[in-house]
Structures are given as C-alpha cells and as structure tokens.
Amino acid sequence: SLMVDVTGPTRKKKVILPSYLQEKKPNTIPNKKIEDPASGKLSTSSLATRQDLTSFHLIPPRVTFGVLKEGCTYATTVIMKNVGVNFSRFRVKQPPPHTGLRVMYTPGPVAAGLQVELEIEIFAMLIGGKDTGGLQEVSHNIEILTETETLLLPVKANILF
C-alpha cells in the first residue's frame, strides 16, 4: 500500500510516482491520426485501440551535456524502447543546423519489447556575438515522430568560450 512505508508506520510524505507509471507521459504530443496506413493492417478486439498497443519510452527522458568546450564534438546515447505489444515505426526530425545537434539512428520498425539506440551528437559552437560572461546555453527539443504521438527529447548544454 502507498499509505504505509516498508517498516509499517503510515507515511508522512506523499509518494511521487515516476512519470512512466503516471497516466500522462511527459513531453509527448498525441497525433490526431490514430491508424497509420504504412504500419499494416491491425486486427484486434473492439476494446483495444492503437493508442493502447504502441508506445515508446526514452531512457533517459532528457539529455544534459553540461559545460562543453567551444569547437569540440560530444555525443551521448539515448535508448528508445517499444513498450507496446505491436511493432511500431518512428522517425526523428533532425534539429536545425544552428543548434549544432545531430541525431544518428537506424530507421525501421521496432518490435514489441525491443529497443533502438539514438546517438545524440552536439558540435559546441557559439550562436551570436554577445558577451554572456563566458557561457552560452543551448537548449532544444528533438522531435521523435511515432505512429501515435510525437515525443519531445529536451537537450541542454552550456558552451564555454
């Protein structure tokens, strides 16, 4: 029970559930179009919908590069796991070039329970010539378009010059 802790007495603070256990996933935009003709014919019971059958989770849900040296390239890996019961397709909308971000991945369907690695690469470069005290913050939401929703992956970095 959430009312008592592991030793038995009642809890003094409310339990905060992780975002993946809550009803609404953070940083997602549902698509208006539920059925994708490219994904194939779907035969399920009338109680199940496409929304219930396909879903992706991002691990980690956000990327923070920290302080980066100008002129260098940095990379990290984000895992995109299919937690639905059907295979599902996705594509990544590449960020604009002025952000210095690039996403490298292998396109194709992802089977239920499997995962795909997205390599997020950033080239630390300054945008504009204003003096900001030696640091410039770069922040962008990478859009990942799936069959049922658009996932937003926030990426942040501080560029040292």
Secondary structure by P-SEA (a helix, b strand, c coil): ccccccccccccbbbbcccccccccccbbbbccccccccccccccccccccccbbbbbccccccccccccccccbbbbbbbbccccccccccccccccccbbbbbbbccccccbbbbbbbbbccccccccccccbbbbbbbbbbbcccbbbbbbbbbbbcc
